[in-house]
Amino acid sequence: MSRRPGPPNMRGRGGGEMTEEFMEQENNAMHQQLLAQTRAMKEIAIDIGDEVKVHNSLLEGLQADIDSAQGLLGGTVNRLSKVTGLKSNSVLCYLVGFCVFVFILMWYMIS
């Protein structure tokens, strides 16, 4: 087993002590870099967690709005079926399609 020599300016007498001191300084510097990187990653993880919470609350609100619209649309279709007295879904689809077509035609004529 051979001992690793220190940096060129530290070889010779007392080089072992200088090498250990140099290695200790290098180790401390690397430790500080690692701590800085760890802190940065922790901040990023916290920011990601905050963003996830915000987006989850937005999604919950969106889900509630979709559920409410779905309920309104279902109720409207049921009432329309009762008014028209239609039992067939295909005729109801044609009626809804006609209404949409008339709406788009009117919108096009106005603009």
Sequence and secondary structure as in RCSB ss.txt:
>XXXX:A:sequence
MSRRPGPPNMRGRGGGEMTEEFMEQENNAMHQQLLAQTRAMKEIAIDIGDEVKVHNSLLEGLQADIDSAQGLLGG
TVNRLSKVTGLKSNSVLCYLVGFCVFVFILMWYMIS
>XXXX:A:secstr
       GGG STTHHHHHHHHHHHHHHHHHHHHHHHHHHHHHHHHHHHHHHHHHHHHHHHHHHHHHHHHHHHHH
HHHHHHHHHT   HHHHHHHHHHHHHHHHHHHHHH 
